[in-house]
Amino acid sequence: MSNSKPRTLLPILSGLAFLGMWYAIHFAMDEERRFLLPAPHHVPAAFGSHAAALFNAASNTVVGAVIGLARAVARKEKSLSLTVRP
């Protein structure tokens, strides 16, 4: 099982690198533009204080995705029914 260490370590290191880049970009931005990309430790607090707005936005996204999927499936079935001959 010599392969288990890299399989465990690589995702952890990738996550830490991602967070490090996020912090670096956040602090490299001008002070008045940092609201565009909040620091990672501010994100969980935003879920608590803006839960209703985030839920509404997420539900709109889910509805749009389901409608798009349904339309794509219906279109695909329609095109299949036109090309299949008994």
N, C-alpha and C positions, 0 to 999 in steps of 0.2 A: 504494500500500500504506500509506496513512495510517491504516488501521484496525488495523495489526499491533501498534502500541505499546500501545493500550488492551487489546487481547486478551492481551498478555503481562503487562502491568503489573497489571491488575485481579486475576488469581488470586494473584499475589505479594503484593499489598497486602492482599487478603482473608485470606490465610494469616498474614501478620504481625499483622493486626488480631485474628484468632482467637487466636494465641499470646499477644498482649498482654492480651487479656481473660482468658485462662486464668491467666496469671501474676497479674493484678490480683485475680481471685477467690481464687486460692490464698493470696496474702499478706493479703487482707482477712479471711480466716477466722481464728478463734482458733487459737492454737498447737496445742492438744490435738486439734483437729478437722481439721487439715491432712492427716491420713492419708487422709481421704475423697477428696481431690482432690490428688494429688501434683503437684509442679511438672513441667512438660513435659520438662525435662532428666533427670528421674528415671525416666521411663517406659521408655526403651530399656534401662536397666540392669535394670529389673524383668523384661524379656523374657529376659535372660540368666540371672538368678538364680532365676526361677520358671518356667522353660521347660516343665517336665513338667506342672505344674498348669495352665498356660495352654493347653498342647496338649490336655490332657484336657477342659478346659472348651470349647475350640473344637470338638473332635470331638463332644462331646455336643450342641452347638448345631447342627452340620452334620447329625448323625443326626436330630435333631428336625425340622429344616427339610425334609430329604428325606422323612421320613415324612409330614409335613404336606402337602407338595406331592403326594406319591403319593396320599394320601387325597382331596385336593381334585380331582385329575385323575380318579380312579376315580369319585368322586361325580358329577362333571360328565359323564363318559361314560355313567354309569348313567342320569342324568336325560335325556340326549340320546337314549338308546336307548328310553326310555319315550315320548318325544314324537314320534319319527320314525316315520311309517307309510309302508309301501311302496305 
